[in-house]
Amino acid sequence: MKTEISKPKTLIITAWVFLLMASDLPRIVLQEIFHYQVSNVLGISGLTIPNDLGIGISAVAVILGLGLTFAWKAVRSLRPFFVLLFAFVGIHWLVFTRIAILPIYEGWLATPSFNVFFLAFQSLRLTATLAIIAALFILKKRRDAFFLVKGDTSAPLEPVRWLGIKEGATWKKAGRISAIVISLGLLTFLVIAGRPPLDIVVRALPFLPAVLFFATLNAFNEEMTARASFLSVLEDAVGKNQALWLTAALFGIGHFYGIPYGVIGVLMAAFLGWWLGKSMLETRGLWWAWFIHFVQDVWIFAFAVVGSIVPGGG
């Protein structure tokens, strides 16, 4: 197994500080500790669209970080990371605070209809994802450089002592097993937290095609924007392990108001983000990360359907 070359602590600390500043963490602190409203919660899903202040906090952090790479030679290798962060924030600002408030989208996003709401929301996310992919082509030139390929699905799995993963394991087996195990854990959490009535579960079954479609799309959007993109620009700058934990933290914090939610949701999503990022780095592709994420999203969207059905109503 190849030993990773250690990176200067200056690079690692800078990356952590500015990634946390640009993440949802400042908004969470302002809302949960100081009770200052920063984000708008949308419809039935628990998903959020940051308002101008929320985007502004991230933008300030990104501009400061990008400027630092021109003023301080020691952190210059982080410039592609900050360029991508700048594109990420700018694209999401345009999509979620300008396009999303167009009259046609406002009506769709305000509806209690599961299909209409998520079709609108996922179309916005796909728009942002495609724009970020375009930025990645500019930065990295080739799609395999930012994991937009299937990868080696049977690649060796690097040992993880605290998970009991030993030498000789492969992603072909681990990918399938982890998809099942993580799904059972998420399902347990959702059942305990939601306690869905059986009659509503039965009434939700006709929504299964929509659930599968939205799970497919959402898994792709999140894997490309929250994981593949940042792993591709952080790996060379701060090393594989730090890049993995940085993207895991970003993914976990981003789920504080998502499903699952709260501190438990952050921890669960951070672990999932770490595992999916590990699959990307070791297979050099998107397949297992997308597939495992897709299976989790099937449960999440299924419970969103259940939550959108009014007991005793239509």
C-alpha positions, 0 to 999 in steps of 0.5 A: 500500500502506497504511503501518503506524503504528508502535507504542510500543516499550513495548507491543512489548517487553511483548508479546514478554516475556510471550508467550515466558514463557507459551509452551513456551519455559520448559518447553523450557529446564527440560527440555533444559538443566536436565533437569527433566521438565515435560511428558508425551509422549503415545503415538506422535505426539510430541505433549505434554500439559503437566502442572500445573507446565508450565501453572503457569509459563504461568499465572504469566506471564499473571496478572503480565501481566494485572495489569500492564495495570491498574497501568501505563497504557502497556500497557493496550491489551494487556489483550485479549491477556492476557485471551485468554492467560488464557482460553487457559491456563485452558481448556488446563489444564482440558482437558489436565490434568483431562478428559484424565486421566479413565479413558476418555481415559487408556485412549484416549491410552495406546493404540498405535492411530492411530485411537483415539489421535488421535480422543481427542486431537483431540476434546480439542483441539476442545473447547479450540478451541470454548471459545476461540471462545466467548471470542473472541465475548465479546472481539471480538463478530463472527466476522469480527473474529477471522478465522472467515470464508473471507475474500477468497481472491484478495486482493492479496499484499503484496510480500516481497523476500526471497521474491521476491514482487513487486507485483501477486501475489495469494493465489489463485495464491500460496496454491496454489503455497505449499501445494505448495512447503511440502509438498514441503519438509516431505515431504523432511524427513520422508522423510530423518528417518524413512526409512519402509520401502515395505511399511509405507507400503503397509500405511498406505494404508487409514488415508487417510480417517482421515488426511484427517479428522484433518488437517482437524480439526487444521488448524482447531484450530491455526489458530483457537487459535494464530493467528487468536485471537492475531492478532485481539487483537495487531494493534491493540495492537502492529501487523500486523508485530509481531503476525505475528512474535509468533504465528509465534514462538508457533507455532514454539516450540510445535512443539519436541516436535511433528512436525517436531521440535527446532530445525529443527522450530521454524524450519520451523513458525515460517516456516509460522506467519508465512506463514499469519498473513500470509495471514489478515491480508491476506485477512481470513479463515481459508481459505488458512491452513487449506488450506495447514496442512491439506496439511502435516498430511496428510503429518504424520498419514500419517507418524504412521500409518507410525510406529504400524505395527510392522514385521512385525507387525499 
